[in-house]
Amino acid sequence: MSETIVPGNATQVDPYVQQWHIWHAQRIEELTSPHGYLAPASINWISNGQSKSINGIPGTWRADDNVLVYTPEGREVYNAGSPVIAPIAFVPTAFGEEALSYLDYGEIRVEVNAQTDAISRDEHHFWVRVKDPNTERRRNFTGIDHFPIDKRWRIPATFRWAKEDELDIHDSVVKTVLQSYPVLGFVEFEYEGASYSLVVSNVFGHVTVFFSDETTGKETYDIGRVLHLDPLELNNLDSIDFNYAFNYPCAFSTYCTCPIPSKRNHLPFAVTAGEKTPKEHAQY
């Protein structure tokens, strides 16, 4: 391969910085999409024995014996591309949080979810979240502050697979329900002479680290932040990059059910990298 020569009147861009900005632009595009996490307009909890109507959405909802039934009113609501013309039932099959379906009503999206009760772990609560592209929060969004990009926060690390089946069970910002995800393994690294290990979970197909640190509740959001790892590179993982730490959805909306990082995923030092607390952040 021939040597690359940069013209004398041009400055070569830093590939590391460029890749971060590509990621950040994609992050903002996803967040600000019509049904992203700036669009939630309400969250509606339905427990066993309850019936509810949801403001602005035709039809009624009823939960009994861990089954949620939606009864339509008219033909304007769609599910899986077809109009809902008769009652449809949703049955959870997982412990913890589970996305069951979504309905469309014009430009409004209605997300149907289930969550395990924090005390009666064989009982589910249902929650229906309405996302409206016209929310004030989405219209007025101006971006997310972040720490300066600093390559020193790309720390050498290794990945160790979990040897046994384990669930990473979390409290939630909604105190009556639990979050639960399969543990994939642990990312291990050293910082300032000390060794650390963070639990890595499978969160709806994403290789995810939930963590808090000494910036949590100060420069960064109150419960912690999130990191995604490349699922194709776990066996060859050579670093953990905190510049890619980002905010939970609940930092932007009170209509979320985010898991609170477990104590074993707290880092006893300030991670001054990644996203900071959003302007006008949501408070629970």
N, C-alpha and C positions, 0 to 999 in steps of 0.2 A: 504494500500500500504506500503510495507516494505521500511525502510530507505535506501537511496542510499549511498553507501560508496565508496569514491574515493580512489584508491590505494595510499599509502604514497609516492610512487616515481613518481606520475603523477600530473600535474597541471590541474585543471578543467578549460575548456575554458569558456569564457564569452558568453552566448547565444546571447546577444544583439549585440556584436561585430561580432559574427559568422553570424547572419542573415543579417547584413549590408553587409558583404563581399559576401554572396551568391547573394544578390540583385545587388551589384556592378559588379560581374562577369557576371550576366545575362545582365546587362546594356551594358557592353563592347561587349559581344557576339552579341547582337542585333545591336549595332552601327557598328560593323565590319563585319556583314553578307554581302553576295555578293551584296545585294540591299539595304543596310543600308545607313545612312546619311554620310558615307565617300565615297560613290559610285557616287553621282551626277557628271555628266560630262558637262551638259548644261541645261539651262532653256530657253524655246522659247515661247515668248508671241505672241498671235494671237488675234487681236481685230476684231470687225465686219467690213467686207469689205476687209479683208486681206487674202492673200494666201501665204503659205510658204512651202518650203522644209526644212527638218531638216537634217543637216550634218550627214552622216553615216546611216541614216534610209531611206529605199526605200519608195517611195510614196509621196503624197502631202497632205496639210492641208488647209482647207478653212473655214472661219467663216462668217456667214451671219445671221442676225435676231436672234442672240443669239443661233445659232445652229452651232456646229463644225462638219465638215465632213472630214473624212480621206479616201483618195482614194489610194488603194494599187498599188504597182508595182511588179508583180510576186506573189509568194505564200509563201514567207519566213517569213512574219510577222503573228503572231498568236494573237488571242483575245479569251479569255475564252476557251482556249484549242483547238481552230479550226483555220485553216489558213484563213486569210482575203483575199477573192477573188473578192469582190465587195465593193463599197463605204459603210462606216458605219457612222452613225450620233450620236453625243452626245449632249444631251439637259440638261442643268442645271435646278434643281428644288428648290434650296435653296438659301437663302440670305447669303452672306459671302463666305467663301471658301467651295468648294465641290469637293471631289474626284469622278471622273466620271468613270474611267476605267484604265486598263493598258494593254499594248501590249508587246509581247515578240518577240525579233529578235535575235535569237541565245542566247548568254548569256547576252545580253543587255535588260534591262527593260525600257519601255517607259510609263511614268505615264501621264494620261490625267486629267486635273483639270480645274475648273472654279472659278472665283473670281468676286465679285461685285465691280463695279466701285465706287471710293470714292466720286464722285460728282453725276453722273447719276445712282442712286441706283436701277434702273430697267434694267440696262445694265450690261452684263457680259464680262469680258475678259477671254480668255482661255490661259492656259499655259501647255506646254508639257515638262516634265522633263525627260532627258535621264540619266539612271543610268548604269554605266559600272563598273564591279567588278575590272577592271584593272587600276583604277585611281591611280595617284601618291600619293594622300593623303591617300588612303586606304593602299597602299603598305608600306608607311612610318610611319604609325600610331604607337605611342609608349605609349599611355595611356592618362589618364586625371588626373591632380593634384586635390587634394581635401584637405579640412581642416581636422585636426585630428578629429576622431570620439569622440564626446563629448555628453554624455547623458543629459547634462544640456540643450541642444537644443531640447530635447523632452519635449515640453511644454504642460501642461494641457490645454485642449481646449474642446469646444462643437460645435456641428453643428446645425444651424438653417435653416430649409427649407424656400425657397422663397415662399411668399404668392401669388404672381402674376406671370404671364408669363412675362419674361423679357429677352432681348438679351443683352449679354455683347459684345459691339461693340468696336473693337480695331483698331487703326492705325496699319500698317504693315511696315516691313522693306522695302517693295516695296511701295512707297509713293502714287501710283495711285490707290491702291485697299484697301478694308476693310476686316477685319476678324470679324466674328460674331458667337457667341455660346450661346445656351440656359443657363440661370442661374439656377443652382440647389438650391443654398442657400449660406450660409455664415459660415465660420469657425471663431470662436471667442475665444480670449485668452487674457491673461494679461502678460505683460513683464515689469519688473522693475517698478511695480506700476501703469502702464498705460494700458488701454484697447484697443484692436485692433480687427478689423474685415476684413477678406479677402473674396472677391467674389470667389465662387466655380462654375465652369462651366462644362457642358457636352461637351467635345471635342472629337468628333468621338467615343463616347462610353467610354471615359476615364473621371473619376472624377478629374478635373484639377484645380490647382491654379497657375495662372501666377503672379509673384511678382517681385518687385525690392526692394533694400534696400541700405544702405549706403556703401556697398562693390561694388555695381554695377558700372561698368566702372573703377574699381580699381583692387581689387583682383579677382572679378568675371566679367562675360561677360557684354558687354556694354549695353544691353537692359534689362537684368534681368535673372531670372531662373524659373524653373517649379517644381511643386510638384504634385504627384498623391496621391489621397486618396482611401481607400478601399471602393468600392461601396456597399459592403454588410454590412459595419459597420458604416454607416453614423448616424443611429439612436442611436448607442452606442458609437459614437466617444468620446474618452477621452483625445486625445492629437494630436498635430501637431508636426511632427518630421522633423526639417530642415536639419538633417544629410542626408536626402534623396533628397535634392534639387539638380536638375541636369540641365545641359545646354540645351538650345534650339538647334534644328538642325542647325539653321543659325550660330551658333558658329563654326560649322565645315565646312560649305559650303556656298558660295554666291548664290547658286542655290536653295534658299529656300524662303518662303514667311511668315516668322514667325510673330505672333502678338506681338505688344509692350504692356507690362502691362499698364493698366490704372492707372491714378494718385491715384485712391482710393485703389489700391493694392500696394502702395509704403509704405514700413516700414521705419520710420525715425530713424533707428538704424542699426548697422552693424551686419548682420547675418553671423557669422564666422563659418559656417557649410555647408556641402555639397560640390558640385563640384566648382572648381575654373575655371578661363578662360583657355581654352585649349591652348597648345603650338601651335604656328603658326595658331592662330584662324582666321576665316574669318572676313573681314572688309567690311562693306557696305558704 
